[in-house]
Amino acid sequence: MHPGSGRRKGAATPKGRQVDPTALSEIQGLLADRSRQRDLLIEHLHLIQDRYGCLKAAHLAALAQEMRLALAEVYEVATFYAHFDVVLEDEPAPPPITIRVCDSLTCEVLGAQRLLKELQARSGAGIRVVRAPCMGRCDLAPTLEVGHHFIDQATTAAALSAAGAGETHAAKPKIESLEAYRAGGGYGLLAECRGGGRKAEDLIALMEKAGLRGLGGAGFPTGRKWRFVRQEAAPRLMAINADEGEPGTFKDRYYLELAPHRFLEGMLVGAWVVEAADVYIYLRDEYPGIRAMLEEEIARIVGAGIAGSTRIHLRRGAGAYICGEESAMLESIEGKRGLPRHKPPFPAQVGLFGRPTLIHNVETVYWIREIVERGPDWFQSQGRNGRKGLRSFSVSGRVKSPGVKLAPAGISAKELIEEFCGGMAEGHAFKGYLPGGASGGILPASMANLPLDFGTLEPHGCLIGSAAVVVLSDQDDMKAVALNLMRFFEDESCGQCTPCRVGTEKAVKLMSQPRWDEALLNELAAAMTDASICGLGQAACNPVKMVMKHFPEDLR
């Protein structure tokens, strides 16, 4: 038959999934007059998930058409993030209530697995019970989330009671109000900067003298970062990394709940220094109460004219630890999968939307006003064991008084436990500790006199990171501890590079055996450290190496 004869019947519709008119109408109504710009894809996916409890295939197709994106692009983003439930045509929607039980290290040692099993056995129809990674509430472990309602020091009865009563909404934290903050001199520094009372160069020099560093893990000097970004061509942007997903870390949550306006003022001062017209706050989705609070407080400072010409954008994460890595965070803010970028170029040169970008952690900007008012000498006067400054330690585990402890830089784990945490929990003997969260390694109690700070732990194969200290006792099996951490890294690997994607999976299999093949694990760790794109794969084996080195008795 000749191809142009016209006797062959053509397809009734184009190839691929067709847009359902009803679904399109629902999406158009949901988005209303919101912008359809590309970087709002994740925000729009959250709107759908919140409204319908899942992301139906028909809604994804309609969203793709509405935003003028390829369906494959929308689908790959939706399936990358853990908090989105993608439902295809032949699949049932998830139950109306989801209970997420945190099974990261501190919750695990305090009974999360028992809690998870009991809830799975006792929850009825209409309730889904799943495990979840760290929720940033390690000081209140074990913790779980019923919908968006957190239950700390959780019990099975409390969780089922909340689910039965429909208690699924997040509670907003009680904060220092805008009026109270301004009454205490708040936003005065920002007014001085904009009014000509201070010069950007003077603030940069002040931060350099104080020695303030990035407190999200990397520890890069703040003043130097400001200087690097300012020397790049305008327009420049700023991004705040509030995606503290490192197991054991909760200090950003603490400061946002304690005094959000001190954080916001420090952020706006930083934006003024580098002349950033737009600031993006990337907040992890596990902090819904803080998100609701920040939406209100940002609207208040904008309405009061405090924000000036600086535009503040609050962006919502969707459950991906990798987005704590700065370049992966930038990708997520742009509405994409959180895949780390190759460096160079660095974000200070080519960052968000291809522009020079100043990236800071929540705690770093929180300290700006304090350092300016008290002076750099005050900050430098803090510290122990030859170190300078203050550090906020997120302490959890087998101590009497867990929580955020503001302590001198260089304090030892032994001093931190005894002076700030009331000692070890009753009936527990100090055995070991994580000095810097899941990727920071594990050290034995015999090395608890090491100063905790940037540069002091690297010779011992560990990192201070975000200063998340998890204290372990003689009742904890270090082999099980390392396996818990590696399972976390396996789940959270973005999958972009083979050494991390395959390496974490192989490591879990090797570590699940009755006897570890230490030679093979060391070989695997070397390959992952040398060849992974970002810090997740490079540091994932730190706990494994430290257990083999310091706790051989737990491997027998």
Salt bridges, closest charged atoms under 4 A:
GLU26 OE1 - HIS59 NE2 2.63
ASP39 OD2 - ARG315 NH2 2.63
ASP50 OD2 - ARG316 NH1 2.88
GLU66 OE2 - ARG36 NH2 2.91
GLU73 OE2 - ARG38 NH2 2.71
GLU76 OE2 - ARG337 NE 3.71
ASP85 OD2 - ARG128 NH2 3.11
GLU89 OE2 - ARG17 NE 2.67
ASP103 OD2 - ARG131 NE 2.55
GLU118 OE2 - ARG114 NH1 3.57
ASP139 OD1 - ARG253 NH1 3.37
GLU145 OE2 - HIS148 ND1 3.62
ASP152 OD1 - ARG137 NE 2.85
GLU167 OE1 - HIS149 NE2 3.92
GLU192 OE1 - ARG198 NE 2.90
GLU201 OE2 - ARG227 NH1 2.82
GLU208 OE1 - ARG227 NH2 3.00
ASP252 OD1 - LYS251 NZ 3.53
GLU257 OE1 - ARG253 NE 3.57
GLU275 OE2 - ARG230 NH1 3.97
GLU275 OE1 - ARG236 NH1 3.17
ASP278 OD1 - ARG311 NH2 2.72
ASP278 OD2 - HIS313 NE2 2.75
ASP285 OD2 - HIS83 ND1 2.84
ASP285 OD1 - ARG291 NH1 3.43
ASP285 OD1 - ARG316 NE 2.60
GLU286 OE2 - HIS83 NE2 3.54
GLU286 OE1 - ARG284 NE 3.21
GLU296 OE2 - LYS172 NZ 2.46
GLU297 OE1 - HIS261 NE2 2.75
GLU297 OE2 - ARG300 NH1 2.33
GLU325 OE2 - LYS343 NZ 3.28
GLU326 OE2 - LYS343 NZ 2.97
GLU331 OE2 - ARG341 NE 2.74
GLU334 OE1 - LYS336 NZ 3.00
GLU334 OE2 - ARG341 NH2 3.07
GLU363 OE1 - LYS251 NZ 3.07
GLU370 OE1 - ARG262 NH1 3.15
GLU370 OE2 - ARG374 NE 3.14
GLU373 OE2 - ARG369 NE 2.76
ASP377 OD1 - LYS209 NZ 3.81
GLU415 OE1 - ARG384 NH1 3.50
GLU418 OE2 - LYS414 NZ 3.06
GLU419 OE1 - ARG384 NH2 2.81
ASP453 OD2 - ARG387 NE 2.85
ASP453 OD1 - ARG391 NE 3.02
ASP476 OD1 - ARG398 NH2 2.73
ASP491 OD2 - ARG131 NH2 2.95
GLU505 OE2 - LYS509 NZ 3.48
ASP554 OD2 - LYS431 NZ 2.74
